[in-house]
Amino acid sequence: MSGSVVVSGYSKDHPFPAKIIENRLLNKPGSAKETRHFVVDLSGSGLNYKSGDSLGVFPTNSAADVEGILHCLGSFGNELVSPAVLRLANPVPLREALSHRLALAKPARSFVELLAKRAVDASEKSQLLGLLAPESKDVLVAFLEAREFIDLLVEFPSAKLTPDDLVAHLRKLMPRLYSIASSGIVHPTRPHLTVAIVRYTTNGRKREGVCSTFLSDRVPVGTTGVPVFVAPSHFRLPADPAADCIMVGPGTGVAPFRAFLQERVAIGAPGRNWLFFGDQRQATDFLYEDEWQDYLRQGRLARLDTAFSRDQLLKVYVQDRMREQATELWAWIRQGAYFYVCGDGKRMAKDVDVALHAIIAEQGGLNHAAAEDYVKQMKKDRRYQRDVY
């Protein structure tokens, strides 16, 4: 029927096999970071998304990691396993389970206990029992943080395990959620993602973020079959297009604000937009710089304040820029502006929250308790929203 709404049958439990149609590096040569821009094709899925939503991606583990574990087990990978953690009705081959269904990182104490029981080499058993001793609690935590399952299998080869032994200690491989960096109005079937590619070294081994390197390294552009779903969010633009928006999004936290700006421009929203962006170096890490500059020239971005932490001796962050602009920031907030934060929840979002409270107290002439109440009311009115991870 003309004008009817299409409801997709695809979801987290039944993901859509999407296609990656663009994969480009956002950082310039010389950057210490690797941030990539992906475009995902959802054509034919019936999936819809709104600005602020996330795209869930089901990754697969790297073939090298899987082969390494199979080698340690002395397995061909065709042994059938039916782990309860997967909630499967039928057994699956070990290789499939390790590739598509199980996480290969973050071993727990229980796995060390199993190795200690199975180890037949006296030196290995002694080391394992030492790690399990009550006085070694902190040592064990640090030991496990630097290792994945493959490390333990390599380091304690005398502890012979069956496929079921290993699988019983592996967690389910979960999808990763990425804030969508495009507006569903502007790009309805092609959501954009801004992804920090994770690569690091622990215990002398190179590690990779499972999903970020799945997208960057293991899915050639044009390949169909990337399992995805739309994850609706609480993170939303103001219902009133005339409301002003203050957006704080350093690094990949800028993703949903790219979507917000696209949408506000597309619908002709009269409200002002103010973006705080930060990263390491302006010359190499100013993500989507050309787009922000275009919005400034068009008058669609009223203000752009940046904080590049490594461009001067003393590091400068977005919360520092907020304090520098405290008078203007308070004027916007007092006039009803919405305040948004996206990105690292462990440090950045906390520091921004502290700065916001301080600015409201100082500029508004409020004591600590009154400033707390003001911020609580902003949250209640949905004028203070956070998308942190």
N, C-alpha and C positions, 0 to 999 in steps of 0.2 A: 504494500500500500504506500502511496506517495507520502513522504514526510514522516514515515514511521521510524522509530529508533531501532537501530540494529544492536541486539544484545549478543555479545560474544560468548561462545562456550569455552573460551580459553581462560585459565586461571593458574594459580600456583600449583594446584593438583593436576592440572592439565595444561602445561605451558605450550605456547605457540612456537613452532620451528621457524624463527626469524632469520633474516639475512643481514649481514654486516655489509653496508655499501660504501662506507668511508671509514678510514683509519688514518689520522694524520697527527703528527707531533706538534704540540702547541709551543713547547719551549724552543728557544733559539740555541744555536751552537754555543757551547761553553757552560750551559746550565748544569747544575748538579742534580737536577730533577728530570723525570720523564713523565710528562703529562700528555695524554692523548685525547683527541676528539673523535668520537665514534658516531656514526649515523646508522640507525637500525631500521630496517624495512619491515613494517608490520602489515603490508598490503595483503588483503584477503582475510585478515584475522578477525575483523569486527571489533578489535580492541580500541578503546578510547582512553585518552588521558587528559588531565588538566594540569595547568601550571602548579608546581609544588609536589606533584606525584613523583614516585620513583619507579624505575624499571628493575624488576627482579631478573637476574641472570643465573641459570644453572650451569656451572662450569664443569669441566672434566679435569682430572689430574694429568700432569705431564707424563708422557710415555716413559721417559727416562726414570722418573720416580717409581712408576709401577714396575718396570723391568728390574730395577734395583731390589725391590722388595721380593719379587718372585725369585730372583737369583739367590737371595739370602735364605729363602725358604726351601730352595731346591725344587721349585714348582714350575710346571709348564703353563699354569694359569687356567687350565681347563677343569680343575677340580670344582665340584659343585658345592656351594655354600649357601646357607639360608639363615642369615643372621636375624635374630629377633629385632635388632635395632632398625632394620630396613622394613619390617612389617610386610614381608613379601609372602605371597601364597605359595610360590614355587621357587625352588633353588635357582641360583644363577652361577655362572662360571666365576671363579675367583678373579680372573683378569677384569671382567666387566664390573664386578663389585668394587675393585680397587680403582678402576678408571673413572667410573661414573657415579658411584653411590657412597663411597666412604672417604672421610678426611684422613689424610696421612700424617698430620701434624698433631702436636700437643699430647704426647704420651703422659699418662698419669702414674701415680705411685703403684696402682694395682698391677700395671704392666711390669714394673721393676720387680715386684713381688713374684710375678709369674716367672720372670727370667731367673731370679734367684733360686726358685724351686727346680728349674730345669737345667741350670748350668752344671756341667760336670767338670769343668776346668777349675782347679782349686783357686787360682788367682782371680778368675772372673767371679766366682761365687763369693770370695772374700770382699771384693770391691762392691758387689751388689748388696751384700749384707751390711757393709759399712754405710752405704747410702741410706739404708732402711733403719739404721739405729736411731733411737729417739733423739740423741744429741745432734744428729745430722739433718734435722728437719729443714733448716735454711739452705744447707748445702744441696740437698735433694731438689729443692725448688729451683735453685739456680742451675743445677745440672740439667733438669728437664726443660727449662726455658730455652736452653741453647741447643736442644736436640729435637729431631723428629723421629718417627718410628724406625726409619731406615738406619739412623745412627746407632740406635740400640741393637738392632739386629747385626750390624757390622761389628760393633765393639764387643759383643758377647756371643760369638758364633757357636760356642759349645752348648748354648741353651737352644736345643732343637724344638721348634714349634710346628704344629700342624696349621693349615690354613684356617681352620675353625678357631684355634687358639688365638691367632692374631686378630681375626675378624671380630671376635667377641670383645676386643678392647678398643676397636675403632669406632669413632663417632660417625653419625650420618653426615654426608657432605651436603651442606646447606647452600641455598642460593644467596647471592650477594645483591644488595639493593643499592642502586645508584640514582641520585637525584637527577631528574630529567632536566636537561639544559636547553629545552626548547618549548615553545608554546604549542599546545594542542590545536589552537586556532590557526596558527601559522603553518605548522608542520603536522597535520593530523595523523598521518600514517608513517611518519619518519622521525621518531624521537631522537634527540641528540644526547650524548653522554660525555661528561668530562671526567676522565679517569686517571688517577695517579697510579702509574705502573710500579709495583712493589718489587724491588730486588735488593737483597742484602746478604750478608755472610754471618753465620754463626757456627761455632765448633769447626772452623776450617772448611765449611761447605757453603756453596752458593745456594741461596734460597730464593723462592719466587712467590709472590702473591698468587694464589691459585686462580682466582677469577680475573685479576687484572692482566696476567700474562696469558691466560686463556684467550682473552679478547685481543691482545696485542700481538701474540706470537703464534697461537695455534688455530686461529680462525682466519683463513685467507679472505680478503675482501671479495665479495660475490658469492661466498659459500652460504648455502641455506642449511638450516638445522640447528641454529643456536636457540636453546629453550629459554623463552622469556615470558614474563607476565607483568601486568601493570599492578603496582601496589599503591592504592589510594592513600593520601596523606592528609593530616590536619593542617598542613602548611599552606595557607591560602591567601590570595590577594584580597584587599578590602572589597566588601560588597559594593561600596560606593566608589566609583572610578575617580571622583573628585578628591578623595583622601590622598594625602601625601604618604610616600613610602621611604623609609630609611632602611637600607640593606647593608648588613655587615657580613661579607663573605670572602675571607682570605683563601688563597689556594683554590682547590677544587670546590670549596664552599661557595664559590661564586656561581656554580651551575644553575641553581633554581632562580637566581636573580637575572640571569640571561633570559630565562623563560619569562620571568615577570616583565622585564623591559620589552621583550618582543610582543607580549600580549597587550601591555599598556599602550604601546605605539599602535598596534593593529586596531584596537578598539577606539583609539583617540581619547584615551583617558586624560582628563584635564589636570589630575593631581600631579604634584611634583615628585621627582625621583632623585634620591641621593644614595650614592654607592660608596662604601668603604671597602677597598680591596688591598690585600697585602700578600707578599710572597718574598722570596729571597733577594732577587736582583731585578731591577727594572729592565735592564737591557736584554735579559734572557727569559724572565719569568712573568712578564706582564700578560697574563692570559686574556685573549680576546681584546687586546689593546685597541686595534683598529675599530672594532665595533663600538667600544665605549667612547672613543674620540668622535665617531660619527654621530652618536646620540647627543654628545655635548654640543657639536656644531648645529645640530637640528633643534637644540633646545629641549629635547626630550629627556635628557639627563641634566638636572639642574646643577648637581654638584658631584664631583668625583674626587675623593680623598684617598691617596695611596700611601702604603707603608712598606718599604722594601728594606727588610731587616739587615741585609748584608752590604748595603750601599754606603754605610758610614761606620765609624768606629763603634759608636753606641747603637745597639739594636733598637729599631723602632717598629712598633706593632700597631695594629688597627685601633686598639684601645687607647694608645697614645694619641693618635690622630683625633679620636673622639674627644679626649680631654682638651686638646688644642682648640677644638671647635665647639666647646661646651656651651657658649652663649647662643650660637645659632642652632645647635642641636636641641637645646631646651626650648627655643622659640618654636621650632617645628613640632616638638612633642606636645607643648602646651596648646598648640593650635589643632591637635588631633591626629598628628602623624602616626602611622603604624611603624613599629620597630621590629626588624627581622634579623635573625642571626642564623648562619648555616656554617657547619664545619666541625672542627675538632672540639669534642665535648669535654675532654679531660683538662685542657688548659685554656685554650682561646676563649671558648664560650663563657667559662667561669670568670676570666679576666674582663671580658666585655661586660658581663653582668655587674661586676664590682664597679667598673667605670660608669655604667649607666646609673646605678644607685647613687654614686658620688656626685655625678653631674646634676641629677634631679634634686638632691639634697642641697648642694651648693647654690645652684642657679635658682632653685625654687624657694630658697630660704627655709628649708624644712629640716627638722631634726631626723635622726636615724630612723625612728619608728614611723614617722610620717612619710619618709621617703619609701620605706618598705611597703607601707599601705598603698602609696601611689602606684608603685610597680605592680603590686598584687591586683589592683584595679585594672591596670593596663592589660594584664594577663587575662583577667576575667572578661574584659571587653574585646579580647582577641586582638588587641593592639600591640602586644608583645608576643611574638611567636618565635620558636626555636626549632631548627632541624639539625640536631647534633648527633655525632657518632664517635 
